[in-house]
Amino acid sequence: MTYINIIIIGAIYVFILDISGAWSEITSMISGWITGGKIIKPINIKPFSCSLCMTFWTSLIYLAISHRLTFYTFAFGCLVAFLTPRIKDILLTLDSLLCKLINLINK
């Protein structure tokens, strides 16, 4: 179950940071608020703007808190963090396949 949780952590961060654009909107609002509306562009705040970084650190904290931090679980967390670009590709492919399936059903 630990390994599945780490994969889910990676998928959640990929969705929030890379696909949905929620983080860009939040940081745009923050930069607009800080500059009084003069600069409204996303701020890259490492590690919070990086799905790889967030997956790594969150899985590390999760493993430490749940007392499941071993060499193998740490290595798996690193692997999932490394594969976040591929997780993004998988999620986008899944979205395209579901869209095509729904279009076939509607015809």
Number of C-alpha atoms within 10 A of each C-alpha: 5 16 14 9 14 25 20 14 21 27 20 16 25 25 17 15 18 18 14 12 11 13 19 18 15 14 18 19 18 18 18 16 13 12 11 10 12 10 14 17 15 17 16 13 9 10 13 15 19 18 27 22 19 20 30 24 17 17 27 20 13 18 19 13 10 10 9 14 18 11 9 11 17 17 13 18 28 19 16 24 28 17 17 22 14 13 20 19 13 13 15 14 12 12 12 12 12 12 12 12 11 11 10 9 8 7 5
